[in-house]
Amino acid sequence: MIRIAGLVAVLLLGGCAATVQTASSSSSALPSAPSSALPSASPLPSSAACRRTSGLTVTLGREEAGATHRSVRLVFTNTGTAPCRTKGYPGVDALDAGGARVGRAERTLGGYLGGPRVVQPVTIPAGGRVSALVEGSAAPADGSSCTGYAKLLVTAPDDTESTTLPWDTDTCVDLQVHPVEAGGA
């Protein structure tokens, strides 16, 4: 360390300019490696966002119940020919039998019946599936009765087009949706 400091002092006193490269310098000064040998900076392949127009479909998967809680899996299937990527929460509205909106799902990481507890990007290969859990309660906190939801209006996280799915349930309050996750379909 003393030798380097002495060398810098000699160069500066001698009127010479010295260039010091740091780790944040351009990599052009480094020997080049084949691009296939370099790690990818992106955790996702450069695939398009998952949308209905590119072959993304949504259906209802398995249902579960626990105490007064009810859940259903939203299953997103990539029917396209190329992988697509998604991240986050689907939009979910509860509809009555006539199609009027009677509730909107709160976006939460997890709930009484599950959820991934983390938001992560997911790549869906062609023909692959991912899911998101929707859950709610069949019992209002005040003990009153309520009419269960008849349908769900679902919009994938990166989309603007929605799909209406029948969900004949006694769930009527505290609707939640959890992030899209690999598996669980």
N, C-alpha and C positions, 0 to 999 in steps of 0.2 A: 504494500500500500504506500510506503514511504517512497519507493522508487517511482511509482506512477505519479505521485504528487510532485516529486522533483522534476520529472520529465515534463509535466504540464507547465511548471514554473519556468523551466528553461525555454520551452517553446513560446510561452507568452512574453517572457522578457526579451527573447530574441526577435520579436516582431512577427513571428510565424503564426499562421492561423491553423488551428487543429479542428478537425471535425470528429465528433464523438457520436457514434450510432447507439441508440437506445433500443430497448425491446419494442418501443412503439414506432420505430423507424419503418420505412417502406421495406417490404420483403424483396424488392428488386435487387438488393445487394447480396442476398443469400443465393446459394446455388439452387437452381431450379430442379424440382422433382416432378415426375410425371403426375398429372392431375389426378389420376386414379389412386395414387399413393397418399394423397392428402385427405385428412378426415373432412367429412361434410360439416359445414358450419350450421346447417339447418337440421333440426330433429325430424322434419317432415320432408318427404320427397316433394319435388316441385309439381304436385298434382293440383288439380282445380278444386275449388270449394264444392262440397256436396250440395246439390240442388235438385229439385224435381225435374228441371229441364234437362239435366244431364243423367237422369235415370235413378234418382234417389226416391225410394218409396217408404212409406211409414204404415205400419200395421200395429195392432195390439198384440202383445205377448201374454205371458202368464200373469195371473192375478193372485194376490195373496191377501190374507186378513190376519189381524192380530188385535184382540180386544175390540175396540170400536174403530180401529184404523183399517183402511182398505188401500190396496195399491194395484197398479197395472203397469206393465213394462211397455214402453213405446219402442218398437223395433224398427230401426232404420236399415234398409237393405240397398246396397249399391247394385242396381241392375244394369249399369253402364258397362262399357268395355275397358275402362281405365280406372285406376285408383282415384279416390277423392279424399279430401281432408275436411275435418270439422273440429270445432272446439266450443265448449260452453253449454248453454242451456237452450232447449227448444222453447218456443213460446207455446203456452197451453191455456186455452180458455175452456171453461165448462159451459155447456149449452143445455137448455131444457129441451123437452120433446119437440117443441115448435121451432127450435134452432136459435132462440134468443140467448144472448150471453148472460149467464147468471153468476159467473165467478171467473177469476183469473188466478192462475197458479203463481204462488210466490216462489221465487228462485232461491233455493237453499242447497247447501252442500250435502246434506243428508237429513234423514228424519227417523221417525219411529220404526219404519220398516226397511230402512237401508239408505243407499246412496253412496257414491264413491268418496265423499268428503274431500275431494280435490278436483280442480278443473285442469284437464290436460288435453293437449291436442291428440286427435285420433285419426289415423289413416284407415279408410275402408277400402280393401282391395275389391276389384271387380267380383261381384257375387258374394261379397262379405257383408257382415252385419255388425251393428253396434246397438246399444240401447240406452234409454234414460228411464228412470223410475218416476212415476207420478203417484202421489199418495194424498189421502185426505181422511177426514173423519165422518162417521155416520151419526155422531152425537154432538150437537151444539153444547158449548160449555154451560149455558144456562138451563139445560135439561129440556128445552123445547124440542118439538119435532120439526123436521124439514123435508122437503122433497128432494130425492136423490137426483144426481145429474143423469142425463140421458145420452149425451154425446160429448166428445172432446174435439176442439178445433186446434190442430197441431201445426206448428211451423218449425221446420228444422233450423238449427242455430245460424246457418249462413244463408238462409233463404228468405224470400218474401211471399212465396206461394204456400197456402195452407191446405191441409187435408182434414176433412171431417170424419171422425171415427165413432161408431156407436159404442157407448159404455153404459150399459144398463146396470146401475149401481145404487146403493143406498148412501153412498158418499155424498155429503151435501155442504160441508164446511171445511175450512183450513186446508184448502188445496195447495199442494207444493209440487214442484218439479225439481229434480236433481240433475246435475250435469251428465252429458253424454259420456258413456264409458265403453271400453272394449268389453265384449262378452255380455253376459247377463241376458242374452236374448232367449 
